[in-house]
Amino acid sequence: MADNRLDVLERLIAELERRRAASPKESYTAKLLSQGPHKCAKKLGEEGVELALAIVDGKRKDVRAEAADVLYHFLVALMAREVPFADVMEELEGRFGLSGLEEKARRKAD
């Protein structure tokens, strides 16, 4: 992105790391993380469904808001499993140059 909006993602990740250390009574992020990976996965799934429904309804404003919720809960779920976002980016980078069909075939072979 030419306008460097990806720095918002970096700032969000840094903020989530700060909130991880907060009291679950004071931070929704800390509360989710204190409830473990299963709760974080459940919230991610709920938000994913809400995003899918918003996409079907076609209201841009709702899609945008639900996509932001999915991104937040995705990052929290990664944190709950101690998977750095940088690892996800590395995985994506390794897939460049492969078709989706090739990539899926490689996963099945592993």
C-alpha positions as a printed Julia matrix, in Angstrom:
110×3 Matrix{Float64}:
   0.0     0.0    0.0
   1.45    3.29  -1.06
  -0.12    5.19   1.84
   1.59    3.01   4.49
  -1.61    2.0    6.23
   0.01   -1.3    7.12
   1.71    0.59   9.95
  -1.72    0.5   11.63
  -1.35   -3.28  11.77
   2.06   -2.95  13.4
   0.65   -0.49  15.93
  -2.27   -2.81  16.65
   0.05   -5.76  17.27
   2.17   -3.65  19.63
  -0.94   -2.49  21.49
  -2.21   -6.06  21.83
   1.14   -7.06  23.31
   0.81   -4.26  25.88
  -2.76   -5.23  26.69
  -1.77   -8.88  27.14
  -0.03   -7.83  30.36
  -3.03   -5.87  31.67
  -5.6    -7.13  34.11
  -8.46   -9.09  32.51
 -10.76   -6.76  34.45
  -9.33   -3.76  32.6
  -8.64   -5.12  29.12
 -10.86   -7.13  26.77
  -7.73   -8.49  25.09
  -6.31   -9.68  28.4
  -9.69  -11.17  29.3
  -9.85  -13.15  26.05
  -6.28  -14.38  26.42
  -6.9   -15.4   30.04
  -9.75  -17.62  28.82
  -7.4   -19.56  26.57
  -7.11  -20.52  22.92
 -10.52  -22.19  22.71
 -12.35  -19.0   23.69
 -10.19  -16.96  21.31
 -10.94  -19.42  18.5
 -14.65  -19.29  19.26
 -14.68  -15.49  19.06
 -12.7   -15.59  15.81
 -15.23  -18.02  14.35
 -18.17  -15.87  15.44
 -16.61  -12.8   13.88
 -15.82  -14.74  10.7
 -19.47  -15.68  10.34
 -20.52  -12.07  10.92
 -18.08  -10.94   8.22
 -19.36  -13.57   5.78
 -22.93  -12.45   6.38
 -21.97   -8.8    5.92
 -20.3    -9.69   2.62
 -23.47  -11.44   1.47
 -25.59   -8.44   2.51
 -23.25   -6.2    0.54
 -23.19   -3.22   2.9
 -19.68   -1.82   2.57
 -19.75   -0.14   6.0
 -20.67   -3.42   7.71
 -18.07   -5.41   5.75
 -15.41   -2.93   6.78
 -16.35   -3.06  10.47
 -16.65   -6.85  10.57
 -13.35   -7.27   8.73
 -11.67   -5.13  11.39
 -13.22   -7.34  14.08
 -11.96  -10.47  12.33
  -8.46   -9.04  12.07
  -8.44   -8.16  15.79
  -9.68  -11.59  16.85
  -7.3   -13.31  14.41
  -4.34  -11.56  16.02
  -5.58  -12.37  19.53
  -6.05  -16.04  18.57
  -2.49  -16.14  17.23
  -1.27  -14.69  20.51
  -3.22  -17.3   22.44
  -1.23  -20.0   20.62
   2.07  -18.07  20.81
   2.29  -17.78  17.01
   3.87  -14.47  16.03
   2.22  -12.61  13.17
   5.66  -12.48  11.55
   5.48  -16.29  11.21
   2.23  -15.97   9.28
   3.82  -13.39   7.0
   6.78  -15.73   6.46
   4.37  -18.51   5.5
   2.65  -16.24   3.01
   5.95  -15.09   1.58
   6.93  -18.71   0.99
   3.8   -19.24  -1.07
   4.59  -16.58  -3.65
   5.19  -18.11  -7.03
   2.92  -21.09  -6.31
  -0.58  -21.46  -7.58
  -3.2   -22.13  -4.95
  -3.62  -25.64  -6.32
   0.12  -26.35  -6.0
   0.19  -25.0   -2.46
  -2.75  -27.19  -1.4
  -1.13  -30.25  -2.95
   2.07  -29.59  -1.0
   0.16  -29.35   2.28
  -1.55  -32.68   1.61
   1.83  -34.3    0.84
   3.21  -33.13   4.21
